[in-house]
Amino acid sequence: MVWTNYHCHCYLDDGDGKLQDYVEQALDRGFPALGFSCHAPLPFPCDWVLSEEGFSVYAKEVGALKERYASRLQIYLGLEVDYLRGLSGPAHPAIRARGLDYTIGSVHFLDDPASGAHNEIDGSPEGYARCLASSFGGDIRAMVREYYRLVREMAAQSPPEIIGHLDVIKKNNPGERYFSESEAWYREEVGRTLEAVAASGAILEVNTGGLARRKTDSVYPSPWILTESAALGIPTTISSDAHDPKQIAFHFDEAL
């Protein structure tokens, strides 16, 4: 099987390893193409995204690697862009002006309507619990619905080339502590979201990153979601959301 991976992070954001290390791993594994997708800068302090200075270094390094390996590997400059209403999105003019080859659109934050705080929902379990309690009064259905509503809004209003880890809201739901994926309300939210993805023309990634970092026991999105996605004809790509060069093809055979 010939693999590619368009979701990779590095030492410049929250990953490990140099860009050169990823290229060498890709060549060793016979990849025809490799895409880098560090976290895009955000308009507020965040320690796991690129700084503006970091982006300049990143773009320069990727450009140099493109030239150096042009005859052996197709290398693409991308960003994983957070969708934050009015502030950030894959199709935001500030993102499109960066000269990217592609974007991955993701939702990592849910805003608190009272304070305006940006709460991470795929960080620590404690942060997830705080968001649920402080912003949604402990109503998990409201929190999950807001997450999927934002994914749909991104797909419609600021579509990326690739939709990132569609059901990352499950990351801090081990053993279905907060909700069950078999519940009708949850499946309805996912179904509506897949319809929005289909309408956007974006590619849906099958992301093995949760498995690589031992945060989930299945890929993003869950296999039953992939069945529904396939029925809608949504194009897919397998990625590992690699935060280490050695993860560049993690669990790909099993994901396939």
N, C-alpha and C positions, 0 to 999 in steps of 0.2 A: 504494500500500500504506500502511495506517495502522500506525505503529510505536508501541511502548511500550518502556520500559527500567526495570527494577527493580533494577539493580546499578550503583550510582554511588558514587564516593568523592569526597572534597573536601579542602579545606585543613586540616580538623580531624583527619584521619588521615594516610593516605599519598598522598592525591590533591592536585590543584591546582585552583584556582578556587573561587569562592564558590557557595553554594547558589543564590543568585539567578542566577548565570551559567548554571547548568544549566537553571533554569526558562525563561530567555529562549531558550536553544537549543531546548528542547522545544516552546515556543510557535512559534518560527520554523519548525520542521519539522512542525507540525500534530499533535503528540502529543496524544492524549486523556488520557494518564496518565503519571506519572513517580514512581518510587520511589527514595528515598535509602537506602543500605545501608552506612554507614561500618562499619569494623571495631569490633566490640564490645570494651569494656575486658576485659583479661585479669588473672588473679590473680597475675601476675608481671611484671617489667619488660619492656616491648616498645615500641620507638619508632615502630611503624607502626599502632598501634591508638588508639582514643579513650581519653583519660584520663577519670576520673569527672567532672571539671570540664568537659572537652570534651563529654561526653555531654549535660550540662545545657544547654550553649550550643547544641549540635546540635538537641536536641529542641525548644528554644524557637524557634530559627530556622525549623525545618520547620513547627512549629505556626503561626507567623506567616505563612509562605508559603501554607499551606493556606487560611487565612482570606482572604488578599489575592487569591488566584487561584481561589477556589472556583467561580466561574462560567465559568472558561476552561480549567482543568486540574485533574484529580484528582491530588493529591499525597499520597504515602504515606510514613510514617515506618517505616523498617526498620533492621535491623542484619545485617551478615555476622558470624555467630557461629562461632567455632572449637569443634570437638568435641574435648575433652580429657577422657578418662575420669575421672569424679569431680570435675572442676574446672569444666568449662564445656561447654555444649551449648545448642542452640536451644530446647529445652523445659525448661531449668534454671529453677527458681523465680525466681532472681535476674534472669533474662532476661525471663521472662513478666511480672514485676512492673514492667517499664519502660514499659508502655503502648504497645507497638509495634503496627503494623498487620500486619507480617509479618517473617519471618526468612529469611535465606539460610544454610544450614548448609554449612560447609566444613571440610576437614582440611588444615591447613598445617603441622602439627607431627607428628613421630614421636618418642616418648619413648625415651630410652636406659634400658634395664632396669637397668643397673648404677648409673649416676650419677643417674638421674632427670632429666637435662637434656632440655629441649624443643628438638629439632632441627628447624629449618625445612627443608622439602623442596621449596619452590617459590621459595626465595630465590636466592642465588648458586650457580653451578656448583660452587664450592669448598666451600660449605656442604653441598651435596648429596653430594659425594664424601666429606666428613668423616663425615656421618651414615652413609653406606654402610659405610665402613671401621670406624668406632668402635662403632656400635650393631649392625651386622649382619655383621661380619667379612668384608665384601666380597661377601656373598651377595645379589645383586640380586633374586633371586626371593623371598627372605625379606622384603626391604624392601618390595617392591611388594605382596606378599601382606598384609603388616601394614597398609599404607596402605588397601587395599580392605577389609580386615577392619574397620577403624575406620569407613569410610564405611557399611558394612552395619550396624555397631553403632549408629551415629548414626541411621540410617534406622529402625531397630527400636526404639531406646530413647529417643531424643531428637529426633524428626523435626521438621524445619523445614517451612515452606511451600514453599521452593525449595531444591533440591540444587545447590550451587555447583560449577562447573568439575570435573565428575566425574573426569576423567582427568588432573588437573594433575600427577600423578606423571610424566607424559611431558615436562614442561616442560624439564627438564635432561637430556633424552635425545636431543639433536640427532643426526640421522643414525643413530638407533638405536644409539648408542654403548654403552649398557648392556643393552638388551633389545629384542626385536622384537615389535611388536604382532601379528604373524601367528602367533607361537608358541602352541601349544595351551594351555599352562599359563596364559598371560596372558589369552587369550580366555575361559578357564574362570572366572578371577577376575572379569573384567568381567561375564560372564553371570550369575554368582551375585549380583553387586552390583546389576545391573539388576533382578533378581527381588526383591531387598530394597527397592529404590526403588519398584517397582510395588506391593508389599504395603503400603508406608507411605502411599501416596496423595499423596506429594509431587510437585511439578512439577520437571522436569529442565530446567535452563537450557542453551541453546546459547550459549556464551560466546565472543565474538570478541576478548577482551582479550589473548590470546597473540599474535594477529595485530597488534593495535593497537600493542603494545609490542615487536614483532619478536622474540618469544621462541619462537614456534611457526610452522609453515607450514600449520596448519589450525586449525579451531575446536576448542574443548573442548565435548563429547567428539568424538573422531574420527568422520568420516562413517559408518564401518562400525558403530560403536557406536549411532549414531542409527538406523540401519536396524533393529538388534535392539531398541532402545527402542520404536520405532514398532510392531514386531510384538507387543510386550507391552502396547501401549495406554497408555504413559506420557505424560501431558500435558507439553508443552514450551513454553518461552518463549525468545525471542531477547533476549540482553542483550549489552552491550559491556564490562561490568566497567570502566566509564569512570573514568579517573583524571584526566581533563581534559574540560571541557565540550564541546570540539570533537569528542570521541570518542563522543558520546552515541548515535550511530547508525552507528558504524564497521563497515563491511563487512556491513551488514545485508542488502542485496540479494543479495550473493554467499552469505551464510549461508543465506538462505531457499532 
